[in-house]
Amino acid sequence: MSNRYRPAEIELRHYRRWADSGYFAPSGEGEAYSIVIPPPNVTGTLHMGHAFQVTIMDALTRYHRMRGRNTLWQPGADHAGIATQMVVERQLQAEGTTRQALGREAFEQRVWAWKARSGNTINTQLERLAASVDWSRDCFTMDPALSRAVIEVFVRLYDEGIIYRGTRLTNWDPKLHTALSDLEVLSSEERGKLWRFRYPIEGAEGVLVVATTRPETMLGDTAVAVHPEDDRYRHFVGKTVRLPLAERSIPVIADSYVDPEFGTGCVKITPAHDFNDYEIGLRHDLPMINIFDRDAALNSNVPERYRNLDRFEARERVVEDLDAVGLLDGVSEHAAMIPRGDRSGVIVEPLLTDQWYVRAEPLARPAIEAVEQGRVRFVPENWSKIYFEWMRNIHDWCISRQLWWGHRIPAWYDGAGRIYVARTEAEARRKHALGDDVALRQDEDVLDTWFSSALWPFSTMGWPDPTKELATFYPTTVLVTGFDIIFFWVARMIMMGLRFIGDVPFRHVYIHPLVRDQEGQKMSKSKGNILDPIDLVDGVDLTTLLEKRTSGMMQPHLKSRVERITREEFPDGIRAYGTDALRYTFASLATMGQDVRFDLGRIEGYHRFCNKLWNAAAYVFNQLPEPSAGDHRATVADRWILSRLNRTVEEVHRAYASYRLDLMAQVLYDFTWHEFCDWYVELTKPILTGDDANPAEQRAARATLAEVLGGLCKLLHPLIPFITEELWLQLCARTGIESDTVMLERMPEADSFAADAGAEAEMTWIQGFIVGVRQIRGEMNISRVLTLPVRLAGAAASDRQRLVEHESYLQRLAGIGTIESVDSDEDAPGSATALLGEMRILVPLAGLIDVEAERKRLSKQLDRVRSDVDKARRKLANPNFVDKAPPDIVARERARVDEFGLQADQLERQLQRLKDLA
């Protein structure tokens, strides 16, 4: 075994052996435990959120596999319709051609070729993160078997009247030329303008003034609406106004939707280009005039002067023309929510189009009941409220997309436009008795990517066939996902699972937090704070890091900013931490909160933890000669560490049951570092290396070291699989244990290790004694190489008995020389004191420190700390700082005040001790 912990030397070697040996396949004899991976986009690479999610899923999978469950972690990728088509179209553009020039079939072949060449990046990264998915079952949403399931669901829902085709107002992306669902539209507040126009009243003097943020849409107005109880305008209801520029008469109507307090209280109604206006148009049977084409340029339904103009160019011309005829009433600055396509980033245009829809209400009702009845449980529970709020206000789902990459809609049209839905064209002809003389053409559109994703838990298991996998692993046990796709994916899987399998797709939905940077900011390329998880595993030099963070950036100022931030944060690049340290970091962050901050200090700390475990194992291995016969006599330390391991195992199982990986990580960290390494390993040294060592105690210590290390390898394996595999195999080689891998060993139960309250009580006394002496040494700045005399005052008979039994521990670990009992503190003048119950531990300081020099040192340090406290308090007292500085900077300054305060308190206590000694 290497003297140093080098992750790169062990990680790939063990992963290949696991995968080649088929260890990831279901194998347990117990109850089924299954997870389906949220299928990442085939276009993508793993980001920090993915790596966080993978860590959680893999820890759960490995844990339950080691508990004997028949465990399946289903892998796969999503075809990502829009995202993938955009990638390949950009490649074609660079080659000077287009998908239209290629034709549909050739374009689809081009996408498949790209997928074969570049689409497996995610799988490689999953391997690097130790994901123990069953690769033999790897799926892709466009695979024939999964495509068959998609077509089957579409046909059945159409036959049941739940899928329908209709002309409705949809979100139209004029760049990608496709409809989008509401969930694919991101709205954010942007600064703009609010224009006011005068519409002349016909048959009377005067005008009605309307306000709009989209002047070009006035060419499609078909009414002006006022509130029915607005006395200013009630008498105009039923009259008409002249629509400027278009020169049409449009009615004045009354509708309670109108807010009399907004703008002038008069609202222009454009039913074909605004969702609220669309509903008003339906209520009042208004004409719906579509004025945009697929590029959001103005079409032939507007006056010739505006035809073929881009919508924003038309906006300027409309405003100019209204101003020229005196009908521009004014313009003001205005903030509005602007909808943009989540992929293209362009402003979405509400547009009347023919699309395919899923009726949501019949599917939503049972899905709501399933969560209400506890058949699906959200963790944390508060996310169920968000789920209910959306589901109880759900709209029909637009599922058609005007793309070429995806599942083509199984509908055919004859020359008269009649629709025939079937699994194949041949079935459509049989079903409707259509002869070969009837020409049919298939619908050009494809299905929304989320339609196939909604079937993922059962389509990956062979549905619609009644497979063994479906009977065994459905419903799955838990879905691990982020809160941002509760509506996109979680709700739709519940709806589809209930509809087609008759049961929920998963019992639990564990919503993990969003990973932010150390300042609490969302990670994004433009902010220069993106971290690639594989860079944290392997390390990356500054030059490569700069290239990765700025690739594709066109704006020089943005590129310069990102370069500056990167150079400041990582002047030497990022060091290699290894997969295990990264995974432990993620587990420690798996709280029940909504956001977590990723701090490189954490991964540095967990890398040190792995190194600590490695070094402790090296010590254990050095103490393990060939097993020798003879009796074992367990010391109090042996019995104590096994008892503490008993309690640790209990807490680990409790944490897994409640999805508290953060608590589990902390429990194992504390036991490994603070109890096993800091205490037990040190307590074995006098026994294993002492001159008067007892062979029976030595054998017990060696056996206990091996037992505890083996237990730790199993307990820690779900979190840090690579290092635990290496150490476990090394342990087996030295102890004769027959085992090929720790991942198929049984997870320890609490009763695997004997509880011993008496030993824990004894060790509490030993630790209290040693810590008390160490505190005196630290506070008095006494060199660690000096052996300290100790006097005990107020020692009870039990204290004296323990002193006799554990003297070797105390002398070795606390650096103590002589230990004597005295009647009172006066018998040991000039001593520093520590308390242990009623007993006082006294360390005479004569000859150990220069009291006056120490007083001066501490006083100088206290003055410096007080000065720092004053500076920080003055900064916080400055309103300009508190009001204008970022909240996290203010919070950090307040934390500094608290920290300085604690330092000052400690220094004052130390000075008081010195004063008491004088």
Stockholm file with secondary structure:
# STOCKHOLM 1.0

chainA/1-918         MSNRYRPAEIELRHYRRWADSGYFAPSGEGEAYSIVIPPPNVTGTLHMGHAFQVTIMDALTRYHRMRGRNTLWQPGADHAGIATQMVVERQLQAEGTTRQALGREAFEQRVWAWKARSGNTINTQLERLAASVDWSRDCFTMDPALSRAVIEVFVRLYDEGIIYRGTRLTNWDPKLHTALSDLEVLSSEERGKLWRFRYPIEGAEGVLVVATTRPETMLGDTAVAVHPEDDRYRHFVGKTVRLPLAERSIPVIADSYVDPEFGTGCVKITPAHDFNDYEIGLRHDLPMINIFDRDAALNSNVPERYRNLDRFEARERVVEDLDAVGLLDGVSEHAAMIPRGDRSGVIVEPLLTDQWYVRAEPLARPAIEAVEQGRVRFVPENWSKIYFEWMRNIHDWCISRQLWWGHRIPAWYDGAGRIYVARTEAEARRKHALGDDVALRQDEDVLDTWFSSALWPFSTMGWPDPTKELATFYPTTVLVTGFDIIFFWVARMIMMGLRFIGDVPFRHVYIHPLVRDQEGQKMSKSKGNILDPIDLVDGVDLTTLLEKRTSGMMQPHLKSRVERITREEFPDGIRAYGTDALRYTFASLATMGQDVRFDLGRIEGYHRFCNKLWNAAAYVFNQLPEPSAGDHRATVADRWILSRLNRTVEEVHRAYASYRLDLMAQVLYDFTWHEFCDWYVELTKPILTGDDANPAEQRAARATLAEVLGGLCKLLHPLIPFITEELWLQLCARTGIESDTVMLERMPEADSFAADAGAEAEMTWIQGFIVGVRQIRGEMNISRVLTLPVRLAGAAASDRQRLVEHESYLQRLAGIGTIESVDSDEDAPGSATALLGEMRILVPLAGLIDVEAERKRLSKQLDRVRSDVDKARRKLANPNFVDKAPPDIVARERARVDEFGLQADQLERQLQRLKDLA
#=GR chainA/1-918 SS CCSSCCGGGTHHHHHHHHHHTTTTSCCCSSSEEEEECCCCBTTCCCCHHHHHHHHHHHHHHHHHHHTTCEEEEECEEBCCHHHHHHHHHHHHHHTTCCHHHHCHHHHHHHHHHHHHHHTTHHHHHHHHTTCCCCGGGCEETTSHHHHHHHHHHHHHHHHTTSEEEEEEEEEEETTTTEEECGGGEEEEEEEEEEEEEEEEBTTSSCEEEEEESCGGGGGGCCEEEECTTCTTTGGGTTCEEEETTTTEEEEEEECTTSCTTSTTSCEEECTTSCHHHHHHHHHHTCCCCCCBCTTSBBCTTSCGGGTTCBHHHHHHHHHHHHHHTTCEEEEEEEEEEEEEETTTCSBCEEEEEEEEEECCHHHHHHHHHHHHTTSSEEESTTHHHHHHHHHTTCCCEECEESCSSSCBCCEEECTTCCEEECSSHHHHHHHHTCCTTSCCEECCCEECHHHHHTTHHHHTTTTTSCCHHHHHHCSEEEEEEEGGGIIIIIHHHHHHHHHHTSSCSEEEEEEECEEECTTSCBCCGGGTCCCCHHHHHHCBCHHHHHHHHHTTCCCHHHHHHHHHHHHHHCTTCBCCCCHHHHHHHHHHHCCSSSEEECCHHHHHHHHHHHHHHHHHHHHHHHTCCSCCCSCCCCCHHHHHHHHHHHHHHHHHHHHHHTTCHHHHHHHHHIIIIIIIIIIIIHHHHHHHHCTTCCHHHHHHHHHHHHHHHHHHHHHHTTTSHHHHHHHHHHHHHHHTCCCSCGGGSCCCCGGGSCCCHHHHHHHHHHHHHHHHHHHHHHHTTCCTTSCEEEEEESCCHHHHHHHHHHHHHHHHHHTEEEEEEESSGGGSCSEEEEEETTEEEEEECTTTCCHHHHHHHHHHHHHHHHHHHHHHHHHHTCHHHHHHSCHHHHHHHHHHHHHHHHHHHHHHHHHHHHHHHC
#=GC SS_cons         CCSSCCGGGTHHHHHHHHHHTTTTSCCCSSSEEEEECCCCBTTCCCCHHHHHHHHHHHHHHHHHHHTTCEEEEECEEBCCHHHHHHHHHHHHHHTTCCHHHHCHHHHHHHHHHHHHHHTTHHHHHHHHTTCCCCGGGCEETTSHHHHHHHHHHHHHHHHTTSEEEEEEEEEEETTTTEEECGGGEEEEEEEEEEEEEEEEBTTSSCEEEEEESCGGGGGGCCEEEECTTCTTTGGGTTCEEEETTTTEEEEEEECTTSCTTSTTSCEEECTTSCHHHHHHHHHHTCCCCCCBCTTSBBCTTSCGGGTTCBHHHHHHHHHHHHHHTTCEEEEEEEEEEEEEETTTCSBCEEEEEEEEEECCHHHHHHHHHHHHTTSSEEESTTHHHHHHHHHTTCCCEECEESCSSSCBCCEEECTTCCEEECSSHHHHHHHHTCCTTSCCEECCCEECHHHHHTTHHHHTTTTTSCCHHHHHHCSEEEEEEEGGGIIIIIHHHHHHHHHHTSSCSEEEEEEECEEECTTSCBCCGGGTCCCCHHHHHHCBCHHHHHHHHHTTCCCHHHHHHHHHHHHHHCTTCBCCCCHHHHHHHHHHHCCSSSEEECCHHHHHHHHHHHHHHHHHHHHHHHTCCSCCCSCCCCCHHHHHHHHHHHHHHHHHHHHHHTTCHHHHHHHHHIIIIIIIIIIIIHHHHHHHHCTTCCHHHHHHHHHHHHHHHHHHHHHHTTTSHHHHHHHHHHHHHHHTCCCSCGGGSCCCCGGGSCCCHHHHHHHHHHHHHHHHHHHHHHHTTCCTTSCEEEEEESCCHHHHHHHHHHHHHHHHHHTEEEEEEESSGGGSCSEEEEEETTEEEEEECTTTCCHHHHHHHHHHHHHHHHHHHHHHHHHHTCHHHHHHSCHHHHHHHHHHHHHHHHHHHHHHHHHHHHHHHC
//
